[in-house]
């Protein structure tokens, strides 16, 4: 195995981890704040990609497609939380059944609207080039994915640590009843976090569409990976989501490159191990 192999695989794993961070951070926050296991989270990822495709086909603008898709899906998430999840209360079984039902509904809707074809989201020519460094070629688009995740991760971290709403979110994650007791509007926090989670997942879908493509079934393929990120990192922890995404991205990439026949094992074995040692995840609160 040459040095080149390791560097390129690590870079690929890092860029895949960046994508999983966008997906997992929202899922982690939703779970942390609302204790909702949102099984339609993969659908937000897929729908983000599809909405972006529609925007690109209509306007020809990839840059416009990113915010439009992310905001559109955030709005769907907001409606879903307000109209369906809010009245349910905190019954996990009902939540799971409802969000799975939505996942199938979204999947069928996507089939009906966008057909069952495989599509690719083509980024601007400026991002499709490769950059040479130390005799190795790195696709610029993957570097863009890593940069996007870094910017968003930093933005989220600053918002969580340095703003009033961030403090309110953290308080709600720690103890929702206590937060309500000191006058924090936890219902509004939940709505905001659910919409943010959908926004981030859809953003991942648009960016991932240039790399994974957009096709029916992608939602259920990506969902277990998002859960792996959240389980490894710990619920409601942004740092945990970042570390989890990095681990899953690297494990997935090196697993497929080195042991293709047992790549699932290399991905889920660390997850099982971490759960056995620390059930709350690496950064989860007890």
PyMOL commands that set and color helices and strands:
alter all, ss='L'
color gray80, all
select helices_A, chain A and resi 3-34+41-59+62-88+92-114+125-127+140-162+164-174+176-181+186-209+218-233+238-258+260-277
alter helices_A, ss='H'
color red, helices_A
select strands_A, chain A and resi 130-133+136-139
alter strands_A, ss='S'
color yellow, strands_A
deselect
rebuild
show_as cartoon
